[in-house]
Amino acid sequence: MTHFKIRKNSLQETLIIPLYARWLCSQKFPGLFQDKTAGELIKKVDYDFSSLEKRSESIMYSFGALEVAMRQNDLAWEIRDYLHHHPKAAVINLGCGLDNTGKLCDNGQCHIWNIDLPDVIELRNQLLPAGEREKNLAFDLINPNWMKALRFEPENGAVIFAAGVFYYFTTQQVQQVVTDMAKSFPGGRLVFDAAGKTAVKLMLKTWIKQAGIRDIGAYFSVKNAKKEMECWSPLLSVSTCGYMQGYQKLEGPGIKPIHRFLAKIADGPLRLQIVQVEFKENIV
């Protein structure tokens, strides 16, 4: 088997942590989450997982993995719900990394588009080559050209999802890309995870220090997504749901009382949520 070397301190290395988290969750919480692709990919990469393995037994690290799993389950629920009503829709994974959610939701009729930066797509093409009705595209999400590059029938609809992506954008950047999407995908749906200001600070702590960023307040966080986002455009209809306990109960093998307690904090004070944005038909 060919192993693909993951360079230290590279963009590609940032894909390993959520990949490992999805694999770990499949092991620890099999009743809640299964991601066979994650296990297959871990075997294909040349990377020292020892530091992640040491941390995997801690409560906080395992809860972080549980967060990743619940988020993917929630987004998959939203995708399947949209495909139920729009079976031939475009399924668009923004900042796809090595995530295979689009294919896991494939109904045999939809068209899947995975979009990320060139270094990421280069690795994805090696590890997760596009299948039937699927394409991997190399674009910076801030560049609206990716919306023009998609070849799909607008009447079939589009469901767009982003996992762990918008935290790294400023509010202004998120506003721009969301309003651009609303114009490009009328009748479509966007779903993504978001959090309150305190949680975003915790998530971006290391990255902010490395990037020399001082104005953390400029980065996207939400307290009341409906109120804060619907004023961006008359084309947006926004709703939210807590993402640890909003879609399914935390039950089954491996789930402990401490996990449920932390989930209440996550969905409550920290405002971890799935944001659903319906794009209204363009108003003339």
N, C-alpha and C positions, 0 to 999 in steps of 0.2 A: 504493500500500500504506500502510495506517495504521501509524504507529510509536508505540509506547507509551513515554512518558517514564519513566525510572527515576530517582527522586529520590536525590540524594547523601545518604549517611549515614542511609539508611532501611532498614527491614527488607527491603524488596524488593531493595535493592542487594546484600544478602548472598546472594541467589539467583544473581547473575550470575557469581560466581567458579566455583562448581561447574559451571554451565552452560557457561562458556567452557572449562573444563578438559575437559568431555566432548567439546566440539567439537574442541579442540586434539588430543585423543587420537585422534579419528577421522582427523585429518590425518596425525599423526606415526606412529601404530601401526595402520594400517588392517587388518592381518592379525589383530589381537587384538580390536579394538573398533570398532563402527560405531554412531553415534547420529545418524541423519538429522534427528531432531526438534530436536536442539541447534542444528544449522546453520540450520534454518528459523526457530527462535525468535530467534537472534542478529540475523537480518535484520529482525525485527519490532520490536525494542526500540531506543529512542533512548538510547544510552549511549556514553560515550567509552571505548573499549576500548584506547586507545593505551598506557596504563601496563601492562596485561596483555600486550599484544603485545610490548613491550620485554623483559619478563621471560621470555617464552615460549621464548627460545633458550637459556636457562641450563639446565644439567643438572638442578639441584635442582627447578626449576619444572616441567620436562618430566616428572621422576620423580613429582612431586606429581600431575600430570595422569594419569600412568600408574596411580598409586594409586587415583584416583577411578574410572578405567575398570575396573580389576581388581575393585574392590569391587562395582561395578554388575553385572559379569559373574557374580561369585560369588552375589550375591543373586538374580539372574535364574535361575541354575542351581537354587537351592534352591526358588524359586517353581515352576518347571517340574516339578521332581521331586515336589513336593506335589500339583500339579495332575494329574500322571500317575495318582495314586492317588485324587484327589478332584476330578474334572473340573469340578464345579459349585461349587467352593469360593468363599468370599469372599476376594479379594486386597486386602489393606489396606496402603496406603502411608502410614506415619507420618512427619510432617514432610516432606511430598511435594515442597515447593518447585515447581520447574518440571521435575521428573523424570517421565519417561514409561515407566518400567520396567514398571508394571502392564499398560499397553496392549501393550507389546512382547511380553509373555508371554501375552497373551490367546489362549485356546484356542477361543473362540467359545461357551463355555458358562459360564465363571466370571463373577462380579460384582466390579467394581473400585471401591474406595473410596479417595479421596485426601484426606488430612486434614492441615490446617495452620492457622496463625493467620489471623484475618480479612483482614489486609492482603495476605497471600500468596495466599489463595484468591481475593480480588478480582482480583489480577493474573492468576492462573491461569485464572479464568473468561473472561478476555479473550483470553489467548494460547493456552490449551489447554482449550477448553470440553469438558465431559464428553461422551463418546460413548455409544454403545449399551451398556447394562449397566454404566454407570460414573457415579459421583457424586463431586463435590467438596464436602467438608464443612469448615466453619470451626469449629475447636475448639482450645483449649489442651490438649495431650496429657496434662497433669497432671490435667485435669478428667475423671473417669471417665465423664461423661455421653456422651462420644463413643461409648463401647461400647454404650450403650443406644440411640443414634440409628441404629445400623446395622440395616437390615432384611434379614435373611438367614436361611436355614434351617440351624440348628445341625448337623443330621445331614449337611449337605453339606461341613462343615469350613471352616476359615479359615486362611490363611497370611498372616502379618503381617510386614512388613519395615520397617526404619528404617536409612537411610544417613546417617552423619555427624550423628546426632541426640543420642544418649545422653551424649556427652561434655559437653554443656551442662547436664546434670541432675546433681544430687547423687546419691550412692549410695542415700540414703534415698528419693529421688523415683523412681529406677529400680526399686528394690525394690517400692515401692507400686504403680507402674503395671504391672509384670510380674506380680505376684501377683493384681492385679485382672483382668488379661487371662486368667490361668490359670483363674479362676472363670467368666469370661464366654465363653471359647472352648474348652471341653473337647474334646480331640482335635485341637486346632489346633497350628500351628507358628509360632514367632517366630524371625526371623533378623535379626541386626544386626551392625555392625562395632564392635569394641572394641579397646582398647590398654592397655599397661602405664602405670604412673604417669608415667614419664619422657616418654613420647610424648604423653600427655594434656597435660602441662605445656607442651610445645612447641606443640601444636595450639592451646591456649587462651591462649597468652601475651599476645597483643594484646587479646583480649576481656576477660581478667581485669583487665588494667590499666585499660581503659575503664570496667569495671563496679565498680572499686574493691574487688575480692575479694581477701582475704588468705589464706583457708583453702582452698588449692587441693586439699588432701587430702580435702576433703569431696566433690569431684567424682568421678564414676564412672570407675574404671579397674579392670582385672582382670589378675591374674597367673595364677590358676588358676580359670577361670570355673566349672567343674564344682563344685569344692570351695566356692567363695565364694557361688555362687548357689543350689545345690540345698538348702541349709539354710534358704532363705527360705520354702519351701513344699513339702509332700509331693507337690504336683501337677506339679513341675518335673523334667524329665529333660534335662540339659545336656551338650552336646558342642561342640568347637571345631575350627577348621581355619585354618591360616595363610592370610592372604588375598592375599598377593602370589604365592605359589607352591603353594598348597594345592589349588587347583581345576584349574589349567591351567599349562602351561609358558610361560615368558616367551621366546617365539620369534617370528620373523617380521621383516618390514621395520621398520626404525627401532630395534629392540632392540639395545642395546650391552652389552658386558661390565660397564660401570659400573652399568647398570640392574639386572643380575642380582646384582651385589655389594650394591647398596643394598637390593634385595629381601630378601636373606638377613639383613641387619641388621634390616629392618622386621619380618619374620616371627620373627626370633630375639630379640635383646636388647630390642627395642622392643615385642614382643608384639602386633603388629598381627594381628588374628584376626577371623574370622567366628564368631559365637556362635549356635548353633542350640539353641533351647529347645522341646522337645516338651511340650505340655500334656496331662497324663494326664486320663482321665475322672474326674469329681469323685468323690472317695471319700466314701461315706456313713458 
